[in-house]
Amino acid sequence: MKILITGTAGFIGNILAQRLLARGDEVIGIDNLNDYYDVNLKKARLAKLTGHPNFTDLRLNLEDHGGIENAFAKYQPQRVVNLAAQAGVRYSLTHPHAYMDSNLVGFLNILEGCRHHKVEHLVYASSSSVYGANTKMPFSVHDNVDHPVSLYAASKKANELMAHTYSHLYRIPTTGLRFFTVYGPWGRPDMALFKFTQNILAGKPIDVYNYGNHKRDFTYIDDIVEGVVRVLDKVPEPNPQWSGDQPDSATSLAPYRLYNIGNHQPVELLHFIEVLEKALGKKAEKNLLPMQQGDVLATYADVDDLMRDAGFAPATPIEEGIARFVAWYREYYKV
C-alpha cells in the first residue's frame, strides 16, 4: 500500500515507517523537525529511513494547508497515519497556542486531505490523557471522557470528535488510538525514562512528582507499533447495534472506532525507578516533589476491544523494555 505517515522523525512514527517499509509498503513521510526536543535525535531517526527506495521525505508543518493539500494531491496515499502533534502535558501549560496550531488546525488539514482524496482509512494518535479526571479503572474506550485536565488532553479529545464528524459526514473510515505512556529505544527525551536515565548516569538527582505515588501503564514501543499496524490493516465499518438512546463513544453508525493501546498492567513509579536502577547498576538520588498541574494519578488501559478486533494486546514487561532502552541509550550516547 501507499501510506502517508505524519511524524516520521518522531518516536512512534519513525519505527512504524521502518516496519511498513520492511513489509513492502510505500511510505510518504511528513515531519517539520521542530525543536521541541533534540533535533539531532530526530535526524538520526530519519537517517534510518532516508535512502530507502520506497520512502519519500517531506518537510512540512501540519498547519500548512496548501502544503498538506499538495502532498495528498501529488502522492495520493491509500491510507494515512497521523502521529505528528505537539506533545507533552506540561508544555501545554506554557505554550497553549502550539497545541491549537498542530493538533487542531493541523488535524483539520489531514481530515480535509483524506476527504478530498478518497483515503481508505485514517488512523490517528489520541492519548490516554483524554481520561483526565476519570478514576474508574481500568480506563475503557466506552467511558465518558468529558473532563480533561490539560489542554493537550483537550486537543486529543477534540481530534476524536473531529474524526467522528468526518466519518459521519463523508463516510471516511477513521480509527483513534489512545496510547498509554510509550517508552523504549529511540524514545523522547522529554519523557520520564529518558530524563531519569540521563540524570542517574550523570550523578544528578531525578525529579519524582507526586512523591512517586503515580501509576502508569507503560507500553513498549514495539507493542505500540504492532497495534498500529494491525489496526491500520482493519478498516472500521459502521456498528449496526449503535443506538443514540445509549450512545457508545467508541463506535458509531459511522465507520469510526477508538482503541486503547496500553500494557494493561499499571506500574508504580517508584517500582519503575527501581527496575531502571537495576538496569543501570546505579542508584538514583530522588528529588521528591508534589503533583504537577495537568497530571493524573494513574493510567490503566482496558484493551478488550483491541484484543477482540485486532487479535493483539501489548505484553512486554517493563524489566525487558527498560533493559532494551538502557542498552540503546548507552550505545547511542556512548555512555
Disulfide bonds with the S-S distance in Angstrom:
none
